[in-house]
């Protein structure tokens, strides 16, 4: 019985500075061309994933935006999307405005079928840095907004919010939001650089576990025959479903506690070496 392998990107498959090592890149081409069932599950959008992975020949759908979107890598056709319903959307907007936080959000236009990344007109230092990065990459999704209440959400279907604030403030906002709506939303604290922290907010159905289930169902593979890799708390939903879950040595302690197995640090190409070994291809 074939196995389905699904790996997180940052802190898991990628090496230093969110890059793909030459070794992992070469071996990805090798395993995919040989028919190994391998794909990725990331908090990133397809655009930022492709900036890193570029010409990797994925045949399976990739799981993006923490499981909110299943997309064909080559054609960029979105196969499934999980949007925030209007009642949850209204609650999130009211909460973020009340706490006066800096945030961005991703949406898809109902009729134009275009993806947008909405950026605030007034930005803190970290949000400005992200905005300038996106501008430099020529990201076509960028749209500025001054007042979120002026956006027509009958046409803009929102997929996710990302709060970008100083670490301590973001932790407090995370704890408050978790208390108020933890069962109705997927809320994940993400990257921390010592000063700034990111937090993503999505519908509770938009998680990597549901993304894993969708890919496995498309292939007719039992979840018992899936192997997943991760390092952060947003990987836990797929850890709880997979037949085998592997945490990198650099993983969050909560992730390690959920894992069936621990593998070396992501700097050592540990995901690719694990897959090659499992498939009898490690030389």
Helices and strands as residue ranges (DSSP letters): E 4-7, I 9-13, G 16-18, H 22-33, E 37-40, H 46-53, E 62-64, G 65-67, E 69-71, E 78-81, H 86-98, E 103-109, E 115-120, H 125-136, E 142-145, G 148-150, E 156-166, H 167-181, E 185-192, E 196-203, H 208-219, G 223-225, E 226-230, G 233-235, H 236-239, E 244-248, H 253-258, E 261-263, G 266-268, H 270-278
